[in-house]
Amino acid sequence: MRLQASRPERSSLLRKWYDLMIQNKDDLAKIITAESGKPLKEAQGEILYSANFLEWFSEEARRVYGDIIYTPAKEKRALVLKQPLGVAAVITPWNFPSAMITRKVGAALAAGCTVVVKPAEDTPFSALALAALADQAGIPPGVYNVIPCSQKKAKEVGEALCTDPLVSKISFTGSTATGKVLLHHAANSVKRVSMELGGHAPFIVFDSANVDQAVAGAMASKFRNSGQTCVCSNRFLVQRGIHDSFVKKFAEAMKTNLHVGNGFEERTTQGPLINEKAVEKVEKHVSDAISKGATVVTGGKRHQVGKNFFEPTLLSNVTRDMLCSQEETFGPVAPVIKFDTEEEAVAIANVADVGLAGYFYSQDPAQIWRVAERLEVGMVGVNEGLISSVECPFGGVKQSGLGREGSKYGIDEYLELKYVCFGGL
């Protein structure tokens, strides 16, 4: 099923939806905080980020161009058309319950597809709130559909979406393990897929780096949403000459700037983890590291505020055999690994079977070029800890996924190329 509206009409509808999000931004942010515990300031930032995808794709809807190709045969012309794929099934995570929807749905609707959204079981209300605004914007019934479900039914619903012959496209953001299951289900009917999966982002600090800038970038990258973002830094690789200075300043910044508490409280920068299972994983990573010789510089245990809260934690003397070096923690833990050479740092960074984001700090121009090109990730932050932008392509390599979202490339994920050979001229 395709959206029966012209490109200018689709553009106008998306723009109206954007305007309504901006008008209701405070209420939408409160829903995010109530659902996930994300600090209100971060939730407000997410709503603006979310709305910007609708604005961006409202403009991109008008820029879906085809081609005319001149063939060797004088009596023929070749046309290339871009047409909407059809029904897109969108499966989104809880950590960005609004932005992960608009980034996908904005592109799908701009292309002319209809969508069925299965939001994360922990955060259905953000998706339903967006549906209410879509309705107010005049988006026709049946174009933006939401199917909330319980944790118990999630696998069943996901499988149904991936195997239904009426669905032409699957777009998923979540864990690599779940992505592989969905890919398996989608394979039987050879559906188009976009997968934005797990990460294990390295954050490399070279001896030439500005330490204060590196610490600021580390704070921004690691502790946004209490470390529960797919692009947050998971492994801090710090060169020997700058190591002690970085660890000291990083610990000081954490103690001074991070405040754990209720997401609705003004002072809070660190809310709870999403559930008990998430806290248990963080505890497991910390205890494993300590048992293998890591030192707790600060933090290291659950916070007294409540059972789902964990202290922002900095670990030093971390080695590559520890779980926190091998797996994505998805929590407020910063493990620091000391290294000696650029070659060693790049090798440690690239050993992971995933490659979503990577960050490094250096003031050496030649080194910046070398490392940026050699890191096996889809996105690189050079002297910058925050890299996401609606204008730029978001996605990873290796087992971090397939395809790109946002940017001018994001709409291509929902379009099919059709070649038309026009003869008899």
C-alpha positions in Angstrom: 0.0 0.0 0.0 1.3 3.4 -1.0 0.4 6.9 0.3 -2.0 8.3 -2.3 -0.7 11.8 -2.2 1.6 13.9 -4.4 5.0 14.9 -3.3 3.9 18.5 -2.5 1.0 17.1 -0.5 3.3 14.7 1.4 5.7 17.5 2.1 2.9 19.7 3.5 1.5 16.9 5.7 5.0 16.2 7.2 5.5 19.9 7.8 2.1 20.2 9.6 3.1 17.2 11.8 6.4 19.0 12.6 4.6 22.2 13.5 2.3 20.3 15.9 5.3 18.5 17.5 6.9 21.9 18.2 3.6 23.3 19.6 3.4 20.3 21.9 7.1 19.8 22.7 6.8 20.2 26.4 4.1 17.5 26.8 5.9 15.1 24.5 9.1 15.5 26.5 7.2 14.8 29.7 5.9 11.6 28.2 9.4 10.4 27.4 10.6 11.2 31.0 7.6 9.5 32.5 8.1 6.4 30.3 11.9 5.9 30.5 13.2 8.1 33.3 15.3 10.1 30.8 16.1 13.5 32.4 13.6 16.1 31.2 16.3 18.4 29.6 17.4 15.4 27.5 13.8 14.5 26.7 13.2 18.1 25.5 16.3 17.8 23.3 15.1 14.6 21.9 11.7 16.1 20.9 13.4 18.9 19.0 15.7 16.3 17.3 12.6 14.2 16.5 10.7 17.0 15.0 13.6 18.1 12.9 13.5 14.7 11.0 9.9 15.5 10.0 10.9 19.0 8.9 13.9 17.6 7.0 12.0 14.9 5.2 9.1 17.3 4.4 11.7 19.1 2.3 13.3 15.9 0.9 9.9 14.7 -0.3 10.1 17.2 -3.1 13.6 16.1 -4.2 13.1 12.5 -5.2 14.5 12.7 -8.8 14.8 10.1 -11.5 17.1 9.9 -14.5 17.1 9.8 -18.3 19.8 7.7 -19.8 20.8 8.0 -23.5 21.5 4.5 -24.9 23.6 3.6 -28.0 20.3 2.9 -29.9 19.0 6.2 -31.3 15.4 5.1 -31.2 15.4 4.3 -27.5 15.6 6.2 -24.2 16.1 4.7 -20.8 14.2 6.1 -17.9 14.9 5.5 -14.2 12.0 6.0 -11.9 12.0 6.1 -8.1 8.8 4.6 -6.6 7.7 3.9 -3.0 8.3 0.4 -1.8 4.9 0.0 -0.2 4.2 -0.9 3.4 7.1 -0.3 5.8 7.2 -2.1 9.2 9.1 0.0 11.7 10.3 -1.5 15.0 11.8 1.0 17.4 13.7 0.9 20.7 13.0 2.5 24.1 16.1 4.7 24.5 14.9 7.3 21.9 11.2 6.5 21.8 10.3 9.5 19.6 13.4 10.2 17.5 13.8 6.6 16.3 10.2 6.8 15.0 10.4 10.1 13.2 13.8 9.3 11.6 12.2 6.2 10.0 8.6 7.3 9.5 9.5 10.8 8.1 11.6 9.1 5.4 9.0 6.5 4.6 6.1 9.0 4.3 8.2 11.3 2.2 8.9 8.5 -0.1 5.2 7.6 -0.3 5.1 4.5 1.8 2.6 3.7 4.6 4.0 2.5 7.9 3.2 0.2 10.7 5.1 1.0 13.9 5.8 -1.4 16.7 7.3 0.7 19.5 9.3 -0.8 22.3 7.3 -2.5 25.0 8.7 -0.1 27.6 7.7 3.1 25.8 4.5 2.9 23.8 3.0 6.2 24.8 5.5 8.3 22.8 4.5 6.5 19.6 0.8 6.9 20.4 1.2 10.6 21.1 2.9 11.0 17.7 0.0 9.2 16.2 -2.5 11.6 17.7 -0.5 14.5 16.3 -0.2 12.8 12.9 -4.0 12.6 12.9 -4.3 16.3 13.8 -1.9 17.1 10.9 -4.3 15.5 8.4 -2.2 12.4 7.7 -4.9 10.0 6.3 -6.2 7.0 8.4 -4.2 3.9 7.8 -1.0 5.7 6.8 0.7 5.9 10.3 -0.3 2.9 12.3 0.9 1.9 15.8 0.8 -1.6 17.3 1.9 -1.6 20.9 2.4 -5.0 22.5 3.6 -6.6 25.8 7.0 -8.0 26.3 5.5 -11.5 26.1 4.1 -10.8 22.7 7.0 -8.9 21.2 8.6 -11.8 19.4 5.3 -12.9 17.9 4.5 -9.5 16.7 8.0 -8.9 15.2 7.8 -12.2 13.4 4.4 -11.4 12.0 5.6 -8.1 10.6 8.6 -9.7 9.0 6.8 -12.5 7.4 3.6 -10.8 6.3 3.5 -10.7 2.4 1.9 -7.3 2.4 5.0 -5.8 4.2 7.7 -4.7 1.7 10.2 -3.2 4.1 11.5 -3.8 7.6 13.3 -1.0 9.5 14.7 -1.9 12.9 16.7 -0.2 15.6 17.9 -2.4 18.5 20.3 -5.1 19.5 22.3 -7.1 17.0 20.9 -10.4 18.4 17.3 -9.3 17.7 18.3 -7.8 14.3 19.6 -11.2 13.2 16.3 -12.9 14.2 14.4 -10.3 12.2 16.7 -10.7 9.2 16.1 -14.4 9.3 12.3 -13.9 9.2 12.5 -11.3 6.5 14.7 -13.5 4.3 11.9 -15.9 3.3 10.1 -13.2 1.4 13.2 -11.3 0.5 12.1 -8.0 2.1 14.1 -4.8 1.9 15.7 -4.2 5.4 17.4 -1.4 7.3 19.1 -2.4 10.5 20.6 0.0 13.0 22.1 -2.5 15.5 24.4 -2.6 18.5 27.6 -0.7 18.9 30.7 -0.9 21.0 32.2 2.5 20.3 35.9 3.2 21.0 36.9 6.6 22.3 40.6 7.1 21.7 42.7 9.8 23.3 46.1 10.3 21.8 49.0 12.0 23.5 48.6 15.0 21.2 45.0 15.5 22.3 43.7 18.5 24.2 42.9 16.8 27.5 40.1 19.2 28.6 38.4 18.9 25.2 38.7 15.1 25.4 37.2 15.0 28.8 34.3 17.2 27.7 33.7 15.0 24.7 33.9 11.9 26.9 31.3 13.3 29.3 28.9 14.1 26.4 29.4 10.8 24.6 29.3 8.4 27.6 26.7 9.7 30.0 23.9 10.9 27.7 20.8 9.0 28.8 22.8 7.3 31.5 25.0 5.6 28.9 21.9 4.0 27.2 22.6 5.2 23.6 23.7 3.1 20.7 26.5 5.5 19.9 27.8 6.2 23.4 31.4 5.4 24.0 32.0 1.9 25.6 35.8 1.6 25.5 38.1 4.5 26.4 41.5 3.9 24.9 44.0 6.4 26.3 47.7 6.7 25.3 50.2 6.2 28.1 51.6 9.7 28.0 48.3 11.4 28.7 46.6 8.6 30.6 46.9 9.7 34.2 45.9 13.3 33.4 42.9 12.2 31.5 41.7 9.8 34.2 42.1 12.4 36.9 40.2 15.1 35.0 37.5 12.7 33.8 36.8 11.6 37.4 36.7 15.2 38.6 34.2 16.1 35.8 32.0 13.1 36.7 31.9 14.0 40.3 31.2 17.7 39.6 28.7 17.5 36.8 26.7 14.3 37.0 23.7 14.1 39.3 21.6 11.0 39.7 17.9 11.3 40.4 14.3 11.7 39.3 14.2 12.8 35.6 11.7 15.5 36.4 14.0 17.2 38.9 15.9 20.2 37.5 19.3 19.1 38.9 19.2 15.6 37.5 21.5 14.6 34.6 21.4 10.8 35.2 18.1 9.0 35.4 17.4 5.3 36.0 18.3 2.5 33.7 15.3 1.2 31.8 14.8 -1.9 34.0 16.2 -4.4 36.5 17.8 -6.5 33.7 19.8 -3.5 32.5 21.1 -2.8 36.0 22.1 -6.4 36.4 24.2 -6.3 33.2 26.0 -3.2 34.4 26.7 -4.8 37.8 28.0 -7.9 36.0 30.4 -5.9 33.9 31.8 -4.0 36.9 32.2 -7.0 39.1 33.9 -8.9 36.3 36.3 -6.1 35.7 37.2 -5.8 39.4 37.7 -9.5 39.7 40.2 -9.3 36.8 42.2 -6.4 38.3 40.4 -3.2 37.3 40.4 -0.3 39.7 37.2 1.6 40.6 38.2 5.3 40.3 34.6 6.5 41.2 31.2 4.9 41.4 30.9 1.2 41.0 27.6 0.2 42.6 23.8 0.8 42.5 22.8 4.3 43.6 20.8 4.8 46.8 18.1 6.7 44.9 16.5 3.5 43.8 17.1 -0.1 42.5 17.2 0.9 38.8 19.8 3.7 39.4 23.5 3.1 39.0 26.4 5.3 40.0 28.3 6.9 37.1 31.4 4.7 37.2 35.0 5.1 36.0 37.3 2.1 35.8 41.0 2.1 35.2 43.6 -0.7 34.7 41.1 -2.3 32.3 42.3 -5.1 30.1 41.0 -6.5 26.9 39.8 -9.8 28.5 37.2 -8.1 30.6 33.5 -8.2 29.7 33.3 -4.4 29.5 36.0 -4.5 26.8 34.2 -7.2 24.8 30.5 -6.3 25.1 28.3 -3.2 24.9 27.5 -2.2 28.5 24.6 0.1 27.8 25.0 1.9 31.1 27.0 4.6 32.9 30.3 2.8 33.0 33.5 4.2 31.5 36.3 1.6 31.3 39.8 3.0 30.5 42.4 0.9 28.6 46.0 2.2 28.4 47.8 1.8 25.1 51.2 2.8 23.7 51.0 3.2 19.9 48.5 4.3 17.3 48.7 0.9 15.6 47.7 -0.7 18.9 44.8 1.6 19.5 43.3 1.1 16.0 43.8 -2.7 16.4 41.9 -2.7 19.7 39.2 -0.5 18.3 38.7 -2.7 15.2 38.7 -6.1 16.9 35.0 -5.7 17.7 32.5 -7.4 15.3 30.3 -4.3 15.4 31.1 -0.8 14.1 28.6 1.9 14.6 30.4 4.9 16.0 33.9 5.7 17.0 35.6 8.8 18.5 39.1 10.0 18.9 41.0 13.1 20.0 44.2 14.3 18.4 45.8 17.5 17.4 48.0 15.8 14.7 46.5 16.4 11.3 48.2 13.5 9.7 47.1 11.2 12.5 43.5 12.5 12.2 43.4 11.5 8.5 45.0 8.1 9.1 42.8 7.1 12.1 39.5 8.5 10.6 40.0 6.3 7.5 41.1 3.2 9.4 38.5 3.0 12.1 36.0 0.3 11.0 32.8 2.2 11.9 30.0 4.0 10.1 30.4 7.3 11.9 33.5 9.0 13.3 33.7 11.8 15.8 37.1 13.7 15.5 37.6 15.9 18.5 33.8 15.7 19.0 31.6 13.6 21.3 28.2 14.4 19.8 27.8 13.4 16.1 24.1 12.9 15.4 22.4 15.4 13.1 19.4 15.1 10.8 21.5 16.2 7.9 24.0 13.5 8.2 23.8 9.7 7.4 23.4 7.6 10.5 24.3 3.9 10.4 27.1 1.3 10.9 29.2 -1.4 9.3 30.0 -5.0 10.2 27.3 -6.3 12.6 26.1 -2.9 13.5 23.7 -2.9 10.6 22.6 -2.3 7.1 21.6 1.0 5.4 21.6 4.6 6.5 19.0 6.9 8.2 18.5 10.6 8.1 20.3 12.8 5.6 19.5 12.9 1.9 20.4 9.2 1.8 17.7 8.1 4.3 14.8 8.4 1.9 16.5 6.0 -0.6 15.8 3.2 1.9 12.1 3.4 1.1 12.3 3.8 -2.7 12.6 1.2 -5.4 14.4 1.9 -8.7 12.4 1.1 -11.8 14.1 1.1 -15.3 11.8 1.8 -18.2 13.1 1.3 -21.7 11.2 3.6 -24.1 11.5 2.5 -27.7 10.1 3.4 -31.1 11.3 7.0 -31.0 
